[in-house]
Amino acid sequence: MSDQPLISPELKGLFKGITSHIRSRLKLLVSLFITGLIIGFNASKVLVEFLLESGLVPDDVDIIILTPVEFMMLQVRAGAWLGSALAIGALIIELAWRSEITRRVPKPGRTVVMSAMMVLLLAFAGLWYSWELLTPMLLDYLASDANTAGLSTQWRLSSFVGFILNLCIASAIGFQAPLVTTLALRSGAISRGMLLTYRRHIWFTTFVLSAAFSPPDPLSLFLVAIPIIVLFEAAIIWDGITGGSTGASD
């Protein structure tokens, strides 16, 4: 049996560096999370009204509340989602800043601004994908599947809103894959050869994270994970074409 470790020293070093960096920015991340929590909690009433009137509720489906504290817990979840999005966005933008420092570009602020714009653009692309394609298709499929079985369909408010927001947030975060991949390669945080070596691990991790964010059904899992993997592969191809990284190839 080979004595080669399952995880290479380079990958261990990368994980250690990421963990150390997150710890060093813990106060900032917590502050952003709390800010998002407060904003999301107060804005959740408007959000619920918008979702109920958006036309996403399929025919013959009633939205109900089963517990006295259900709506309050939904407000907390909405705030937590927004706070997490702010913290993750801040980490991506800071990665862009570190990338420019590593490459010693005279005007690092320009790429930081461009990266911030890309974060927003990719997030909006993910939201559009979820809102216009993913969510309506899945809601109609689930409702029609229940109706076919002769069931009276009633959805809990927290489950209905959580279903939609989970898909939107998972798509908005997942669509950052090409930007994160490009910045990691250009900053030297990871080499192209190392990325290709652990490609299958990244695919597996994508499915695991998609399962954590997406609703608990196989169709949602694949519809969330597949676009992220495609964008990740596109970033690798783009890096190979532009010759941005200096790592080893296949």
Secondary structure by P-SEA (a helix, b strand, c coil): ccccccccaaaaaaaaaaaaaaaaaaaaaaaaaaaaaaaaaaaaaaaaaaaaacccccccbbbbbcccaaaaaaaaaaaaaaaaaaaaaaaaaaaaaaaaaaaccccaaaaaaaaaaaaaaaaaaaaaaaacccaaaaaaaaaaaaaaaccbbbbbaaaaaaaaaaaaaaaaaaaaaaaaaaaaaaaccccaaaaaaaaaaaaaaaaaaaaacccccaaaaaaacaaaaaaaaaaaaaaaaacccccccc
